Amino acid sequence: IEGAPGAGKSTLAWHVCQTWESGELFQDYQTVVYVQLRDPTIQSAQSIEDIIPAESREQAKRVMEEIRSCRGQNLLIVLDGWDELPSHLHTKSIFHKLIASPQT
């Protein structure tokens, strides 16, 4: 989603996740993960496990087990704030790896 600052991109991204949770949207996905890229802790992530938001380590482990068991299928990762991510992370980070097209 692209748009000017304040246009509602983050609100829309959050709404997509809430609507999925309530069973109204994207029900083909078993797991949806919302990631705020403006968070400095998230920006230093080295793996998918590092970006899983969770209230506890146990909850994060359960989410990672779900992701591993389905090998990433039926997983939607909503990356909020791409425009707020430092430019060097656009090409050299876990986020770039997540969105880059596979090489053929």
Secondary structure, 3 states (H helix, E strand, C coil): CCCCCCCCHHHHHHHHHHHHHCCCCCCCCCEEEEEECCCHHHHCCCCHHHHCCCCCHHHHHHHHHHHHHCCCCCEEEEEECHHHCCHHHHCCCHHHHHHCCCCC
